[in-house]
Amino acid sequence: MVIKVPIAKPIIGEREIENVVEVLESGMVAQGPKVVEFEEKFASWVGAKYGVATNSGTAALHVALLAAGVGLGDEVITSPFTFIASGNAIVYCGATPVFADIDLNTYNIDPLTIEDLITDKTKAILPVQLFGQSADMDEIREIARRYDLMVIEDAAQAHGATYKDEKVGSMGDMACFSFYPTKNMMTSEGGMITTNDESLADRARMFRDHGSDVKYIHDEIGYNFRMTDIEAAIGLAQLDRIDEFNDKRIENAEYLSSALKDVDGVVVPYVSDDRKHVYHQYTIRVDKGSRDDWVEVLTDRGIGTGVHYPIPLYDQPVYKKLGFKGYSPLAERAADTVISLPVHPSLTREDLDLIVDAVREASDSID
Ligand SMILES: *Cc1c(COP(=O)(O)O)cnc(C)c1O
């Protein structure tokens, strides 16, 4: 089957290419001045004081947790309905991921399910700003304040999203972004921690670079998680267009939702009215037939789809093997019924209509 409308497609323009060529010609290709420039500009765009670039979003999460002091035997509360990197970063630190449940409207962690999970080992809460919409940050920060916990946002899918008057990336103690090619903006591979806390930024920089502050003096076991100037050069070009990319995603999503909201068996994304959703994914839920039947019709019609995510993290084979536990009924319901449709900024009106027609056809043929 030929996919006519892919689920994701990065936009790579002349500027990205020129910027990369400039770095290559400079001969300085590792972490250097472009990374510093990208850190400063990205942090200022999200409204945070400091940016610490890394070679992936996963590395950003890992380094942020280390900087927060998360280590062996600690617990970190997160959502089971996310990409495994959110949980793995916790595991890399020797800590245990503890799984709350989600709000089935927004697919984000439900603050009401957090407090019961807090023990004397809990160090941090790691909300995931899933699909491009912020979690309930006031409630989460209030719990964290009462129990003296760190809040680390997994903002890998939410560049530019807002919550009340705040931007994702500036609301917790730290936030972690990904610049993987499918994300709202990209650097090929890459990530960034943003924070307003200078000492956390300093610790993150140290863990990113072999636990070293002063060259060849190592205070901690750190890693080589540095971003290259080639990647930062791509990021700088993308940063100039991220608002435009997000506006296009939002416009596409609104078009899809107005056409699909009355289609039988389809639940379109819910947007809380105090937030800006930037639609890393446009994810619907189907409430008749089996999800596989819907995906089959869409695939036959040439529409790329994704299932984000089919298994709650605690049911992943490796997490079961490691003995991590959880039971989050709403996350399970979502895992069984979600389908992501294309929403990326390169879609044409014709693509959007193909998506709408295919979903309508699936609805008509499934009962
Ligand atoms: C993409 C993603 C990550 C990991 O980012 P990489 O850059 O791929 O390492 C982490 N968490 C979530 C929710 C993601 O979507």
The ligand as a Gaussian input file, in Angstrom:
#p B3LYP/6-31G(d) Opt

LIG

0 1
 C       10.756000      12.005000      21.565000
 C       10.489000      11.860000      23.019000
 C       11.518000      11.668000      23.968000
 C       12.928000      11.362000      23.583000
 O       13.535000      12.242000      22.733000
 P       14.727000      11.731000      21.777000
 O       15.272000      13.009000      21.239000
 O       14.124000      10.868000      20.733000
 O       15.717000      11.013000      22.624000
 C       11.182000      11.652000      25.302000
 N        9.916000      11.791000      25.713000
 C        8.903000      11.950000      24.848000
 C        7.517000      12.111000      25.381000
 C        9.152000      11.967000      23.478000
 O        8.138000      12.105000      22.622000

